[in-house]
Amino acid sequence: MIALIGIICIVIGFIFKAFPPRKINRIYGYRTKLSMKNEDTWNVAQKYSANTFIILGFIYLALEFILNQLSKTINVSYENIIILIGLVIMIILDEMHLKKIFNNDGNRKL
């Protein structure tokens, strides 16, 4: 199941790279309070999150490969925890990136 989620993350990442949401919306794209402050924060967030989705997908694929090589099966509830931890880490990294570039009001830092 981790491999399937990895493939989905990679596909979503490439879709976000090819067809990034142009305008701030509540349906499609990386949506957080900071990313939706203005068009500048929105555009940076979409580009960065597309890359982190792709990286996360490859990490999930690698984890699946490692677990298969070790011939260990993992409980589905542990798989869900691994997937959730990965997504939380991705959001934290994306927000840290935005906070390096932007103030809390959405203006670029000097």
C-alpha positions in Angstrom: 0.0 0.0 0.0 2.9 2.4 0.7 4.0 1.9 -2.9 0.6 2.8 -4.2 0.5 6.0 -2.2 4.0 6.7 -3.4 2.9 6.4 -7.0 -0.1 8.6 -6.3 2.2 11.3 -4.7 4.5 11.2 -7.7 1.6 11.6 -10.1 0.0 14.5 -8.1 3.4 16.2 -7.9 3.8 16.0 -11.7 0.3 17.2 -12.2 0.9 20.2 -9.9 4.1 20.9 -11.9 2.4 20.7 -15.3 -0.9 22.3 -14.3 -0.3 24.5 -11.3 -3.3 26.3 -10.0 -3.0 29.8 -11.3 -5.3 31.6 -8.9 -5.8 31.1 -5.1 -8.7 28.7 -4.6 -10.1 26.3 -2.0 -10.3 23.2 -4.2 -7.0 22.6 -6.0 -3.4 23.1 -4.9 -1.4 23.3 -1.7 -3.7 25.3 0.6 -2.6 26.6 4.0 -3.1 29.9 5.7 0.3 31.2 4.6 0.2 29.9 1.1 -3.2 31.6 0.5 -2.1 35.1 1.7 -1.5 36.5 -1.8 -0.6 35.5 -5.3 3.2 35.5 -4.6 2.9 33.1 -1.6 0.5 31.0 -3.6 2.8 30.6 -6.6 5.9 29.8 -4.5 3.9 27.2 -2.4 2.6 25.5 -5.5 6.0 25.0 -7.1 7.7 23.9 -3.8 4.9 21.5 -2.8 4.9 19.8 -6.2 8.5 19.0 -5.7 8.0 17.7 -2.1 5.1 15.5 -3.3 7.4 13.9 -5.9 10.2 13.4 -3.3 7.8 12.0 -0.8 6.5 9.6 -3.4 9.9 8.3 -4.1 10.6 7.9 -0.4 7.4 5.8 -0.1 8.5 3.7 -3.0 12.0 3.2 -1.4 10.4 2.2 1.9 8.2 -0.4 0.2 11.3 -1.8 -1.6 13.3 -1.9 1.6 10.5 -3.6 3.5 10.1 -6.2 0.7 13.8 -6.9 0.6 13.8 -7.5 4.3 10.9 -9.9 3.7 8.9 -8.3 6.5 5.3 -7.5 6.1 4.0 -4.5 7.9 0.6 -4.2 9.5 -1.8 -1.9 7.6 -2.3 0.3 10.6 1.5 0.9 10.7 1.5 1.7 7.0 -1.2 4.3 7.6 1.0 5.8 10.4 4.0 5.9 8.1 2.0 7.6 5.3 0.5 10.1 7.8 4.0 10.9 9.2 5.3 11.5 5.7 2.5 13.9 4.8 2.9 15.8 8.1 6.7 16.1 7.5 6.0 17.3 3.9 3.6 20.0 5.2 6.1 21.1 7.9 8.9 21.4 5.3 6.7 23.3 2.9 5.6 25.8 5.6 9.3 26.2 6.8 10.2 27.0 3.2 7.4 29.6 3.0 8.4 31.2 6.3 12.0 31.5 5.1 10.8 33.6 2.2 7.8 35.4 3.5 6.7 37.3 6.7 3.5 36.2 8.4 1.6 38.9 6.5 2.7 37.4 3.2 5.3 40.0 2.2 8.7 38.8 1.1 11.5 39.1 3.6 14.3 41.5 2.7 
